[in-house]
Amino acid sequence: QVQLVQSGGEVKKPGASVKVSCKASGYTFTSYGIYWVRQAPGQGLEWVGWISGSNGDTHYAQRLQGRVTVTTDTSTSTAYMELSSLRSDDTAVYYCARGHWGIDYWGQGTLVTVSS
Amino acid sequence: DVVMTQTPLSLSVTPGQPASISCKSSQSLLHSTGRTYLSWYLQKPGQPPQLLIYEVSNRFSGVPDRFSGSGSGTDFTLKISRVEAEDVGVYYCMQSIQLPYSFGQGTKLEIK
Protein backbone atom coordinates (compact mmCIF):
# COMPACT_ATOMS: atom_id res chain seq x y z
CA GLN A 1 0.00 0.00 0.00
CA VAL A 2 1.05 3.59 -0.59
CA GLN A 3 2.86 5.10 2.39
CA LEU A 4 4.57 8.42 2.98
CA VAL A 5 6.57 8.45 6.20
CA GLN A 6 7.91 11.78 7.38
CA SER A 7 10.75 12.63 9.72
CA GLY A 8 10.12 13.64 13.32
CA GLY A 9 9.27 17.01 14.82
CA GLU A 10 11.81 19.81 14.97
CA VAL A 11 12.36 22.81 17.22
CA LYS A 12 14.38 25.60 15.63
CA LYS A 13 15.43 29.12 16.53
CA PRO A 14 14.48 32.09 14.35
CA GLY A 15 16.87 32.46 11.44
CA ALA A 16 17.79 28.76 11.36
CA SER A 17 16.93 26.21 8.65
CA VAL A 18 14.97 22.97 8.79
CA LYS A 19 14.93 19.99 6.44
CA VAL A 20 12.01 17.57 6.53
CA SER A 21 12.14 14.19 4.80
CA CYS A 22 9.35 12.11 3.29
CA LYS A 23 10.04 8.48 2.41
CA ALA A 24 7.66 6.95 -0.09
CA SER A 25 6.82 3.30 -0.58
CA GLY A 26 4.22 1.13 -2.24
CA TYR A 27 4.36 2.76 -5.68
CA THR A 28 6.77 3.83 -8.43
CA PHE A 29 8.26 7.01 -6.99
CA THR A 30 9.02 8.65 -10.34
CA SER A 31 5.43 8.26 -11.58
CA TYR A 32 3.99 10.85 -9.20
CA GLY A 33 4.82 14.30 -7.97
CA ILE A 34 5.39 15.14 -4.33
CA TYR A 35 3.56 18.09 -2.80
CA TRP A 36 4.28 19.97 0.40
CA VAL A 37 1.44 21.61 2.32
CA ARG A 38 1.59 23.24 5.74
CA GLN A 39 -0.94 23.96 8.47
CA ALA A 40 -0.31 26.53 11.17
CA PRO A 41 -1.89 25.77 14.57
CA GLY A 42 -5.68 26.02 14.30
CA GLN A 43 -5.50 27.21 10.69
CA GLY A 44 -6.26 25.87 7.23
CA LEU A 45 -4.09 24.23 4.59
CA GLU A 46 -1.43 26.27 2.78
CA TRP A 47 0.47 25.31 -0.36
CA VAL A 48 4.26 25.19 0.07
CA GLY A 49 5.63 23.59 -3.08
CA TRP A 50 5.80 20.72 -5.55
CA ILE A 51 8.39 18.62 -7.30
CA SER A 52 7.87 16.39 -10.29
CA GLY A 53 8.75 12.77 -9.67
CA SER A 54 9.91 12.30 -13.25
CA ASN A 55 12.02 15.32 -14.19
CA GLY A 56 12.59 17.31 -11.00
CA ASP A 57 10.60 20.38 -12.06
CA THR A 58 9.56 22.48 -9.07
CA HIS A 59 6.99 25.10 -8.15
CA TYR A 60 6.98 27.10 -4.93
CA ALA A 61 4.53 29.30 -3.08
CA GLN A 62 5.29 32.89 -3.98
CA ARG A 63 5.37 34.01 -0.34
CA LEU A 64 8.05 31.40 0.41
CA GLN A 65 10.06 31.90 -2.77
CA GLY A 66 13.75 32.11 -2.03
CA ARG A 67 13.43 30.39 1.34
CA VAL A 68 12.02 26.97 0.36
CA THR A 69 13.69 24.20 -1.63
CA VAL A 70 12.14 20.84 -2.49
CA THR A 71 14.32 17.98 -3.71
CA THR A 72 14.10 14.25 -4.24
CA ASP A 73 16.47 11.30 -4.05
CA THR A 74 15.04 8.76 -6.47
CA SER A 75 17.53 6.11 -5.32
CA THR A 76 15.82 6.04 -1.92
CA SER A 77 12.33 7.25 -2.97
CA THR A 78 12.66 10.13 -0.56
CA ALA A 79 11.60 13.75 -0.91
CA TYR A 80 12.94 16.65 1.12
CA MET A 81 11.63 20.11 1.96
CA GLU A 82 14.11 22.65 3.30
CA LEU A 83 12.97 26.00 4.69
CA SER A 84 15.55 28.62 5.62
CA SER A 85 15.56 31.91 7.55
CA LEU A 86 12.84 30.53 9.80
CA ARG A 87 10.40 32.91 11.45
CA SER A 88 7.84 32.34 14.19
CA ASP A 89 5.03 32.29 11.64
CA ASP A 90 6.64 29.27 9.96
CA THR A 91 5.55 27.22 12.97
CA ALA A 92 3.25 24.61 11.46
CA VAL A 93 2.68 20.97 10.66
CA TYR A 94 4.31 20.27 7.31
CA TYR A 95 2.74 17.53 5.20
CA CYS A 96 4.13 15.77 2.17
CA ALA A 97 1.62 14.26 -0.21
CA ARG A 98 1.57 12.31 -3.45
CA GLY A 99 -0.36 13.02 -6.56
CA HIS A 100 -0.78 13.61 -10.24
CA TRP A 101 -3.24 16.35 -11.16
CA GLY A 102 -4.40 16.22 -7.56
CA ILE A 103 -3.41 14.77 -4.20
CA ASP A 104 -4.42 11.29 -3.07
CA TYR A 105 -2.13 10.16 -0.24
CA TRP A 106 -0.68 12.23 2.60
CA GLY A 107 2.17 11.74 5.03
CA GLN A 108 1.52 11.85 8.76
CA GLY A 109 2.88 15.39 9.11
CA THR A 110 5.95 16.91 10.79
CA LEU A 111 5.58 19.65 13.40
CA VAL A 112 8.15 22.39 12.97
CA THR A 113 8.26 24.81 15.89
CA VAL A 114 10.17 28.07 15.57
CA SER A 115 10.88 29.62 18.93
CA SER A 116 13.65 31.56 20.60
CA ASP B 1 -3.77 32.15 -8.42
CA VAL B 2 -7.14 30.41 -8.12
CA VAL B 3 -9.13 31.44 -5.04
CA MET B 4 -11.42 28.84 -3.46
CA THR B 5 -14.35 29.95 -1.29
CA GLN B 6 -16.28 27.52 0.89
CA THR B 7 -19.62 27.98 2.64
CA PRO B 8 -20.65 27.54 5.35
CA LEU B 9 -17.56 27.67 7.55
CA SER B 10 -19.25 25.58 10.21
CA LEU B 11 -22.08 23.09 10.29
CA SER B 12 -23.87 21.34 13.16
CA VAL B 13 -25.86 18.30 12.07
CA THR B 14 -28.01 15.71 13.83
CA PRO B 15 -26.90 12.13 13.12
CA GLY B 16 -28.88 10.67 10.24
CA GLN B 17 -29.59 14.07 8.70
CA PRO B 18 -28.03 15.32 5.45
CA ALA B 19 -25.31 17.94 5.12
CA SER B 20 -24.12 20.04 2.20
CA ILE B 21 -21.01 22.18 1.64
CA SER B 22 -20.50 24.60 -1.22
CA CYS B 23 -17.20 25.47 -2.88
CA LYS B 24 -16.70 28.16 -5.51
CA SER B 25 -13.56 28.82 -7.52
CA SER B 26 -12.44 32.16 -8.96
CA GLN B 27 -11.94 30.56 -12.38
CA SER B 28 -13.15 27.48 -14.18
CA LEU B 29 -11.59 24.18 -13.11
CA LEU B 30 -12.45 22.52 -16.41
CA HIS B 31 -9.29 21.41 -18.21
CA SER B 32 -8.96 21.18 -21.99
CA THR B 33 -8.90 17.39 -21.58
CA GLY B 34 -12.47 17.53 -20.32
CA ARG B 35 -11.53 16.68 -16.74
CA THR B 36 -12.44 19.03 -13.90
CA TYR B 37 -9.85 19.21 -11.16
CA LEU B 38 -11.79 19.68 -7.94
CA SER B 39 -11.26 17.42 -4.91
CA TRP B 40 -12.74 17.17 -1.42
CA TYR B 41 -10.85 16.18 1.73
CA LEU B 42 -11.80 15.45 5.32
CA GLN B 43 -9.34 16.22 8.07
CA LYS B 44 -10.27 14.45 11.28
CA PRO B 45 -8.84 15.85 14.53
CA GLY B 46 -5.13 15.18 14.87
CA GLN B 47 -4.87 13.51 11.45
CA PRO B 48 -3.70 14.51 7.98
CA PRO B 49 -6.38 15.24 5.38
CA GLN B 50 -7.86 12.22 3.62
CA LEU B 51 -9.17 12.22 0.07
CA LEU B 52 -12.93 11.74 -0.25
CA ILE B 53 -13.79 12.86 -3.78
CA TYR B 54 -11.65 13.61 -6.84
CA GLU B 55 -12.52 15.19 -10.19
CA VAL B 56 -15.79 16.56 -8.79
CA SER B 57 -17.73 13.35 -8.29
CA ASN B 58 -15.47 10.28 -8.05
CA ARG B 59 -15.33 8.66 -4.64
CA PHE B 60 -11.85 7.57 -3.60
CA SER B 61 -11.19 3.98 -2.60
CA GLY B 62 -12.98 3.02 0.61
CA VAL B 63 -15.09 6.18 0.87
CA PRO B 64 -18.69 5.40 1.92
CA ASP B 65 -21.37 6.05 -0.68
CA ARG B 66 -23.14 8.52 1.63
CA PHE B 67 -20.55 11.02 0.34
CA SER B 68 -21.21 12.50 -3.09
CA GLY B 69 -19.83 15.38 -5.10
CA SER B 70 -21.36 17.42 -7.88
CA GLY B 71 -20.91 20.62 -9.84
CA SER B 72 -19.13 22.04 -12.82
CA GLY B 73 -17.05 25.00 -13.93
CA THR B 74 -16.74 27.13 -10.82
CA ASP B 75 -19.50 25.84 -8.52
CA PHE B 76 -19.26 22.60 -6.59
CA THR B 77 -21.03 20.80 -3.76
CA LEU B 78 -20.19 18.01 -1.35
CA LYS B 79 -23.18 16.20 0.12
CA ILE B 80 -23.41 13.72 2.96
CA SER B 81 -26.71 11.88 2.70
CA ARG B 82 -26.87 10.76 6.34
CA VAL B 83 -24.27 12.18 8.71
CA GLU B 84 -22.61 9.77 11.12
CA ALA B 85 -20.54 10.52 14.23
CA GLU B 86 -17.32 9.51 12.43
CA ASP B 87 -17.85 12.29 9.86
CA VAL B 88 -16.79 15.05 12.28
CA GLY B 89 -13.83 17.13 11.24
CA VAL B 90 -12.95 19.85 8.77
CA TYR B 91 -13.81 19.50 5.10
CA TYR B 92 -11.69 21.19 2.43
CA CYS B 93 -12.14 21.60 -1.28
CA MET B 94 -9.01 21.92 -3.42
CA GLN B 95 -8.36 22.90 -7.02
CA SER B 96 -5.59 21.16 -8.93
CA ILE B 97 -6.00 22.60 -12.40
CA GLN B 98 -3.01 24.87 -11.93
CA LEU B 99 -0.06 25.34 -9.62
CA PRO B 100 -0.12 26.49 -6.90
CA TYR B 101 -2.97 24.24 -5.82
CA SER B 102 -5.31 26.10 -3.49
CA PHE B 103 -7.73 25.12 -0.76
CA GLY B 104 -10.98 26.46 0.56
CA GLN B 105 -10.95 27.86 4.08
CA GLY B 106 -12.44 24.67 5.48
CA THR B 107 -15.87 23.77 6.85
CA LYS B 108 -16.03 22.39 10.37
CA LEU B 109 -18.68 19.70 10.80
CA GLU B 110 -19.94 19.00 14.30
CA ILE B 111 -22.54 16.57 15.52
CA LYS B 112 -25.55 17.92 17.45
HADDOCK unambig.tbl for C-alpha pairs under 7 A between the chains (distance, minus, plus):
assign (segid A and resid 44 and name CA) (segid B and resid 105 and name CA) 5.99 0.50 0.50
assign (segid A and resid 44 and name CA) (segid B and resid 106 and name CA) 6.54 0.50 0.50
assign (segid A and resid 45 and name CA) (segid B and resid 103 and name CA) 6.53 0.50 0.50
assign (segid A and resid 47 and name CA) (segid B and resid 100 and name CA) 6.68 0.50 0.50
assign (segid A and resid 47 and name CA) (segid B and resid 101 and name CA) 6.54 0.50 0.50
assign (segid A and resid 47 and name CA) (segid B and resid 102 and name CA) 6.62 0.50 0.50
assign (segid A and resid 61 and name CA) (segid B and resid 100 and name CA) 6.65 0.50 0.50
assign (segid A and resid 101 and name CA) (segid B and resid 96 and name CA) 5.80 0.50 0.50
assign (segid A and resid 101 and name CA) (segid B and resid 97 and name CA) 6.95 0.50 0.50
assign (segid A and resid 102 and name CA) (segid B and resid 96 and name CA) 5.26 0.50 0.50
assign (segid A and resid 104 and name CA) (segid B and resid 51 and name CA) 5.77 0.50 0.50
assign (segid A and resid 106 and name CA) (segid B and resid 48 and name CA) 6.58 0.50 0.50
assign (segid A and resid 108 and name CA) (segid B and resid 48 and name CA) 5.92 0.50 0.50
assign (segid A and resid 109 and name CA) (segid B and resid 48 and name CA) 6.74 0.50 0.50
